Amino acid sequence: MKKRFLAAVSLVMCSVLMLSGCGASNLSKGKSEMDIKKGIYECAIGCHDPQIILAEDGKYYMTGSHQILAVSEDLDKWDYIAKGNNMFSNIFSGDLPAFAFVGKNEEGGYSVWASNIFYNEVMKKYVMYFCTTSTYIKSNLCMAVSDKPEGPYEYTDTFLYSGFTKSEIDKTNLYEVLGEDADISRYLKLGGYDNSKWPNCIDPAVFTDTEDRMWMVYGSWSGGIFLLELDPSTGLPIHPEEGENVDPYFGYKLAGGGHHPVEGPFIIYSPESGYYHLFVSYGELKANGGYQVRQFRSKNPTGPYEDVKGQVLSDEEDYMSYGLKMMGNYSLPSLSDTYMAPGGQSVFVGADGSYYLSYHQRFASRGEYFEPRIHKLFLNEDGWFTASVFETMGEDISESGYETSDISGKFYILDHGLDVSDQVPKYEECEFKNGAFESENFSGTYDVNESHITLMTDDVTYRGEIIEMTDEAGNEVLTISTVGDNNRTIWAVQYK
């Protein structure tokens, strides 16, 4: 069901509520599961690792892996600009410099992944950062430029390499960056690339800090997530001096290592929270791989990035205990399919000034088929982002707010847990009444302050937001999205 239709439904429903004089104190007490309409939002395009930019022309541009570029005016209807082979003007011409080092993938083709568009105000260009790759460690970071967000983009440079062996160093720019006499043995193990310490050069994403300095976060599995400053006059890296957790070639190490499944980094600064928020994907990139979205934050672009428990992720074997899990596999009463493996995420600020999370979504009934999804983000009282429960529909928090007594009746509550697996957590019926909630496995008390809600169990406090919206099947819902001090996310939905 398309959001344009759902928005119309929402407008009619809101008009009826206004005419009847209903307010927050007269919210429905919740439908039984058998009475809930079922469906899901379906997008008109396919885009893996979606990243969205609001361009100077007022339109949204989405790009990602596999040379996809699409445009939208409303975050609902998307149209392809490029699909597979026409995003670049020159990448497949000449001697193919973007693939000179990595070569072809195991299917005999050329891989272009995880594109990111950033408008460079100094260069007055839209710069696309992307990776070319052939194996799980052999990759390049590249850049291309265009005068227009819709492209086509002209490939200009390959500037970072991973997965090289001792005999391939001369095919990279390591000596150019580090000097002809540089000791490159630190990057090697038994003559091959030491991928337990150093990154796979994929998944680039660019952001600016509070001083307008440009940075690029990147990395995947292997040695973890890294960061490099960029020169705004060229768009290319400024390689740092060596230091603690700082490598002169790959830059600042932020998280991960030990070839654990942490990838797809994205950083955005929030002046409202005062933090740089780092979003990453855990798990394997497939429907049953436990793919999911996690969040860390820092007061400085170079870190340290901590989770809600104050932990910094390194190469710990129990990496799944680190990082705020924002969402993983899930199902809810109104969804006609089970949502699997959300990830490849990014964050952008919309025309309305709100933060939005974009990511790709797989489904239990459709194998490895995927679609992009967009959820509005809200900051809780502790300054952590929490995502709205359903695909964005123009939802928002109530201007008039709520009292604790307004939140009552039957909800369906879901704990996203901390596991990295193919398991789908089961939602439960949960009764909210007089400041207490109870279901089969959850119980505690709750307190409401305007749009903010706090859920308290015996040993955990969850803080989040109350959000009214229309869900993907067209139901009017009251939703609760909270972040726990145990790094877990709890959602609750009441169907009006």
N, C-alpha and C positions, 0 to 999 in steps of 0.2 A: 504494500500500500504506500503511495507516494505522500511525502510530507505536505505537498500543496493541498491535497484533499484533507489530510489530518488537520492542517492549520485552519481550514474552513470549518471543520467540525468543532475545533476548539473555540473559534470565534462565536459560533452559534451557541455552544454550551455556556460560554461566559456571559453572553447576552441574556440567556434564560436565567442564570444565577443572579444577574444584576436586577432583572425585572422582578424576580421573586423576593429580592431583598436578602438573599443568602449571603453570609459572610463566613469568616473563619470559624466562628462558634457553631455553625450549623453544617459542618462537614459531614458527609455520609459516613456511616459506621463500617462500611466495607462490604463488598460482595463475596458470596461464596464462590469457590473455584468453578463450579459448573455453570455459573452465570456470566463468566468473564469471556468477552470476545477475544479470539486468538488471531495472531498474524505477526508479520515481521516487516520491517522496512526493507525495501529492495532498491539498490542503487543502479543507475543506468550504466555505470562504468566499472571496470576492474582496475585496481591500482594497488600494488604491493608496496609497503613502506611509505604510505602517503605523507607528503609534506606540503603544506598549504601556505601561500603568501597572499596577503591583501595588497595588490599592486597600486601604483599611482593612478591607474585608470578607474579605480573603485571596484574592480573585479577580483575574484578569487582564482588563483591558479594552483592546481594540484599536480605534483609530479612525484615520482617514486622510482621503483625498479622497472626494468624491461622497456625503457624509453617511452614511458607514458607521460603525456602532458594533457591536462584537461582544464576547462574554464567554467566558472559559474558566477552568476550575479547574486545568488541568494543562498548558497550552501545546500541547495536542494537539487536543482536540475543542472547536471553536468554534461558537457559536450567535449568530445575528444578534439584536441588540436593535433596531437601526434600519438601514434600507436604502433610502436615496433621499429620504425625505420626512418622517420622524417623529423625527429626532434633536433638533430644536428645537421649542419650544412656540409661538414667535411670530415666527420669522424671515420667514415669508411672510404675515404679517398686517399690517394698517394700510397705511402708505405705503411699506413695504419700505425702511427706513432703511439696512439693510446693503447695499443695491444702489443707493441713491440717487445715488451718484457714478459707480460703474462701469457701471451699466446691465446690459443683456443681453449674452450672448456671441454669437459669430458664428452659432451655430445657433439663436438666438432664445430661449435659456433662460438660467437663472441658474447661475453656477458657484460652488460652495463647495469649496475645496480645503484639503488639508494640515492637518487639525485636530490639535491637541495638547492633551491633558488634563493639568492640573497641580493637585495639591491645595494650596490656599493655606491655611496653618495660621492665619494672622491673620484672614482673612475667614471661615474655617471653611466654605469652599466648594470644590467641584470647579470649576475654571475652564477653559473650553475656549477656546483661541486658534485662530483660523482665518482664512482669507483669502477674500474674494470678488473676482472678477476678470472682465474681459471681453476684454482683449487681452494681448499679451505684455509690456506695461509698465503698463497701467492696472489697478491693484489697490488693495484696502484690507486692512488688518489689523483684525480685529474680536475681540470677546470675548463669551462667554456663561457663565452660572453655573448650578450645580445643587447641591442638597444631597446628591445621590446620584451615584455614578460612572456609573450607567446612565441618568441623565437623567430626563426630558427637560431640555434646556438652554435657559435663557431668554436670548435676545440682549439685551445691555445697552449696547454701545457700539461705535463705529467710531473708531479712534484714530490711524491712520497711513495716508497716502495716497501713491500714486505714479502717474506717467503723466499728470499734469495739464498743461494748456497755460496760457498766460498768461491767457486768458479764463476759465479754470476755477478759478483760485486761490480765489475766494470760496466755492467749493463744498467746499473742504477746511478743515482746522483749522490751516493754516500760520501765519496771522496771529494766531490764538488762542495758539499756542505761542511764536512768535517776536516777537510784538508788532505793533501796527498799522502801525508805520513801518519794518518789516523790509524789507531789500532781498532779494527772492526771485529776482533775476536769475541767481544762481549755479546754480539748478536748471533753467534754461532754455537752449535753444539755438535761435536763429531762431524764438522764440516757442513752441517745443514743448519737451517734457520731454527733458532731456539724459540719455538712458539709458546712455551710455557711462561716466558718472561716478556716477550715483545708482541705487539698487536698485529692483527690482520688489518691491513689498511683499507677498511671499508666503512660505510655508514657515516659520511661526513655531515655535519650540521653547523652552521655559522650563527653567531649571536654577537651582540655588542654589550659591553659592560657599562657601568654608571659613568665612566670617563670617556665613553665612545670609542674605546679600543675594541678591535675586532678579534674574535677568537673562533677557532674551529675545534669542536669535539668530534672524536671518531673512535673507531675500534670495534672489535668483535672477538668473543671467545679468547683463544690464545692468551696473550699477556694482559689483556684487559682493555680498559677505556682510557684514552689519552687525550691531551689537549695541546694545541699550538696557537700562539698568537699569529695574526695575519697582518701584513703590511697593507693598509688601505689603498696605497697608491698603485699596488700591483695585484693585490688579492692573494699573494703567495705567503708562505710561512716565514715568520721570524724565528729562527731556531735559537733556543735559549742556551745559556751556559749550563754546564753540568752541575747538579746539586742533589740534595736529598729528594728522591722520587722525581728527579728531573733528568731526562736524557737529552743530550745535545742534538740528536736527530729526531726522535719521536716526540719529545716534549714532556709535559707534565703527566704523570700517571695519576688518574683519579680514582679508579676502582677496578676490581676484578683481577684476573690472573689465573695461572694454573690450568689454563684451557677449560675453564668452567663456562657454562652457557649464559653469558651476559653480553648483550650486544645492542645495536641500534640506539646509541645515546643521543639525547637532545637536551639542550640547556636553554632556559629562558629566565630572565631576571624579572621579578615581580616587585615593583616599588611598594605595593600594598603590604607585602609580607616582609620586604627588606632582604629577601634571599634569592640566590641563584638556585633554581630547581633543576635537578638532573633526573631525566626520565630514561629508563632503560628497559629492554625486554629480557626476561629470563626464559630458559627452556629451549626446545628445538623447534625449528621452523616447519611444523607440519601439524595437521589437525589433532593428532594424539600426542603431540610433543610437549604439552604443558606450557606452551607459549603464554606470556602474561606481561603486564605492565607494572613496573616498580618505580618508586620515587625516592630520591635523596635530596638534600639541600645544603647550601653553604653560604656563608657571608662573603666569600671571595670567589671569583671565577676559577681560581686555581685550586680550590679546596681548602681544608678537607670537607668532603661531602658526607653528611651523616643521615641516618634514618631516624625514625621517631624515637628509638631507644638510645640514640646518641652513638650508634655504631658506624664505623667506617669499613666498607667492604674491601678486603684485599683478596688473597687467594684461598680463603677458608673453604674447607670441604663442605661445611654446612652453610654454603652461601645462601641457601633458601631462607635462612633465619635473619638475613640482612635485607634491608630495604622495605619500604612501605609497599605492600602489594595492593595496587589500586583495583585490579580486576584480573580474573583468569577465566577458566571455563565456567559457564553459568546457564541456568534456565530460570524462568519465572512463569507464573500461571498464564500470562497473556501471550507469551512467545510460542509460536507454532513450530519452532525448531530450537534445538539446543545450541547455544553459542560456544564455539571452541576456539582456543588459541588466539586471543586478541593480542596484537603487538605490532612492532615496527612503527612505533608511535612518534608523534611530534606535537608541538603546541603552537598555537598562533593566537593573535588578538584580532577579533572581528571588528567590523565597522561599528558595532554597538559598544566597543570598548571591553567586551567580555573575553575571557580566555576560553579556548576550545582545544580539546584533545582530539587529534585524528589518528587513526590506526587502521590496520586491516583485520578483518574478521572471517573466520572459517565457521563451518556449520556441521553438526553431527550427521546430517542426512546427505551431505553433498561432497564428501571426500575432501580433496584439496582445493576445491573451488573457494574463492575469496572475494570480498568486496570491501571498499573503504567504509569507515564509520566515523561520525563526528559527535562527540558528547561535550556539552558545556561543562566547564570547570568552575568550582566555587572554592574560596578559601575559608577554612574553618577558623574558629577563634584562636587556634594555636598557629595559624599561618601555614597549614598544609593544604595542598590542593586535593579536593575530592570531586569525583566525576558524577554528573547526573546519571540516573539509572538507565535512561533510554536515549536513543538517537535524538539529536537536538530538534526541537520543535518551537523555538521561540520561548522556551520555558524561563522562569525566573523565580526569585524569592518574593514573598509577599511584602508589599510596602507597609501594610498595616500590622504585619506580624501575627504571632500566635501567643496563646497562653498554654500552660501545661494541660489544662482541661480540654483544649481544642483537639489535642492529639489523643484520640481514643477510638476503640473499635478493633476490627479485624485487619491485621496487616499480614503480609507474607515476608518473612525475614530471611536473609541470606548472608552467610558468613563466607567470605572468599578464601579464608584460611591462609596458609603459608606454603602449601605443597607445590611442587613442580612436577606434575603428572597429568595423565589423561582422565583423572577422576573429576566428576562434576558434583560440586556441593549441592545438597538438596535444600530447597527452600522449605520453610515450615510455617504453618499458621501460627500467628502470635497475637495475643490479646494485649492491647494497650488500654490502661484504665487507671485514672486517679494517680498518675505518676509512677505506675509500676507496669512492667511488661513481663509476659510469660509465654513460653512455648515449650515444646517437648525437651529441647536442649538448651534454651536460652531463658534466663530470667534475671531481673534486676529492676532498677528504678530509672526514671528519666526526668529531665528538667528542661523546660523550654524558655528561651530568652529571645523574643522577637522571631527571627527566622532560624536562630541557632538552637540545636538540640544536643543534649549530653545524655548518653546512655551509660549507666554504671552497673557493672556486675560486681561480684565479690572482689575481684582483683584487677579489673581492667576498666579504664574510662575511654569511651568513644565520643569524639566531638565532631559534629558535622552540621549539615544544613537540611532544612525542610523545603522541598521544591515541589510546586504544583506544575503539572505538565500533562500533555496528551501522550500516551504511549504509542508504540509502533503498530498496534492493532486498532487504534482509535478510541481506546478507553481513557476517560478522564481519571487521573491518578494523583494521589498525594504520595510523594516519595521522601525517603530519608536516606541520606548518604553520609556515612560517618567514618572517621579514621581513629583507630585504636592506638593506645600507647604500647601495644604489643605488635605493631606493624601490620595489623589485619584491618580489612575494610568490611564493614557491615552495611548492607542495604536493606531497606524495608519499603514495601509498596502496599498502599491501600487503594483498592479499586472503588471509585465512588458509585 
